[in-house]
Every structure is written in structure tokens, then in C-alpha cells.
């Protein structure tokens, strides 16, 4: 975890891994519990893609943020009022 995130920010290695993961999961390749979330940035307005984990609890599916509710993608989804695409 420390290699990928420091001070609640992604490291250079983490950004590269996220780019690769986004490409891989966007193609629908395994593992199936991971996906790519596409949402419009709350400040830039540009489309952002983030790899996410889908957790299943009691038959319901949830997106999991490793960095908690302060994560940028969570803030973007909240600003977009849930208008996002999961691939």
C-alpha cells in the first residue's frame, strides 16, 4: 500500500498501475470484482477513469474506495450527483 499511496495521494508507481488497471478492467478482463469508473471531474469537467473494486455483500454490489470518502473519485461522483459509468 505504501508503494502506491503516500499522504493520501497516488505515487508515480500507483498512477502507472492505475492506468494499466483501467485499461485492463475496461476491456472486461478478469478479475470480475474490479471495474473502471468513468465520471466527469468536478473542477476540470474532463472525463476521469479510475479502477475500482466492486464488493458484494448480501447480494448487493458496492464500490470500494481504498482512500475513503475523501478520495477524488468519490468527490467527483458526489459532485456529478451519481452520473457515472461503470465498465
C-alpha positions as CSV (number, residue, x, y, z in Angstrom):
1,X,0.0,0.0,0.0
2,X,2.8,2.4,0.8
3,X,4.3,1.9,-2.6
4,X,1.1,3.1,-4.3
5,X,-0.2,5.8,-1.9
6,X,1.6,8.3,0.3
7,X,0.0,11.2,2.2
8,X,-3.4,10.2,0.7
9,X,-2.1,10.7,-2.8
10,X,-1.1,8.3,-5.5
11,X,2.6,7.8,-6.1
12,X,4.2,7.6,-9.6
13,X,4.1,3.8,-9.5
14,X,0.4,3.9,-8.3
15,X,-0.6,6.2,-11.2
16,X,1.1,3.9,-13.7
17,X,-0.6,0.8,-12.2
18,X,-3.9,2.6,-12.2
19,X,-3.6,3.5,-15.9
20,X,-2.8,-0.1,-16.7
21,X,-5.5,-1.5,-14.5
22,X,-8.0,1.0,-16.0
23,X,-7.2,-0.3,-19.5
24,X,-7.3,-4.0,-18.4
25,X,-10.5,-3.8,-16.5
26,X,-12.1,-1.5,-19.1
27,X,-11.7,-4.4,-21.5
28,X,-13.7,-6.6,-19.2
29,X,-10.8,-8.9,-18.4
30,X,-10.6,-10.7,-15.1
31,X,-10.8,-10.4,-12.1
32,X,-14.5,-9.6,-12.3
33,X,-14.7,-7.9,-9.0
34,X,-12.8,-4.9,-10.4
35,X,-14.0,-2.4,-12.9
36,X,-13.4,1.1,-14.3
37,X,-15.5,4.0,-13.1
38,X,-15.8,6.9,-15.5
39,X,-17.0,10.3,-14.2
40,X,-16.7,13.9,-15.1
41,X,-14.2,15.8,-13.0
42,X,-15.8,18.3,-10.6
43,X,-13.3,21.1,-11.4
44,X,-11.9,20.4,-14.8
45,X,-15.1,18.9,-16.4
46,X,-12.9,16.3,-18.1
47,X,-13.8,12.7,-18.1
48,X,-11.9,10.8,-15.4
49,X,-11.4,7.0,-15.4
50,X,-10.5,5.2,-12.1
51,X,-10.1,1.5,-11.4
52,X,-12.4,0.5,-8.6
53,X,-13.2,-2.7,-6.6
54,X,-16.8,-4.0,-6.5
55,X,-17.6,-5.7,-3.2
56,X,-20.7,-7.9,-2.9
57,X,-22.4,-8.0,0.5
58,X,-25.7,-9.9,0.9
59,X,-26.2,-10.0,-2.8
60,X,-25.8,-6.2,-3.2
61,X,-22.8,-4.6,-5.0
62,X,-20.9,-1.7,-3.7
63,X,-17.9,0.4,-4.9
64,X,-15.0,0.5,-2.5
65,X,-12.7,3.4,-2.1
66,X,-9.3,2.5,-0.7
67,X,-8.7,6.1,0.4
68,X,-12.1,6.5,2.0
69,X,-14.7,9.3,1.3
70,X,-12.0,11.9,0.8
71,X,-10.9,10.1,-2.4
72,X,-11.1,12.3,-5.6
73,X,-13.2,9.9,-7.5
74,X,-15.8,9.8,-4.6
75,X,-15.9,13.6,-4.6
76,X,-16.3,13.6,-8.4
77,X,-19.2,11.2,-8.2
78,X,-20.9,13.2,-5.5
79,X,-20.4,16.4,-7.5
80,X,-21.9,14.7,-10.6
81,X,-24.8,13.5,-8.4
82,X,-24.1,9.9,-9.3
83,X,-23.9,10.4,-13.0
84,X,-21.1,7.9,-13.7
85,X,-20.4,4.9,-15.9
86,X,-19.0,1.6,-14.7
87,X,-17.3,-0.6,-17.3
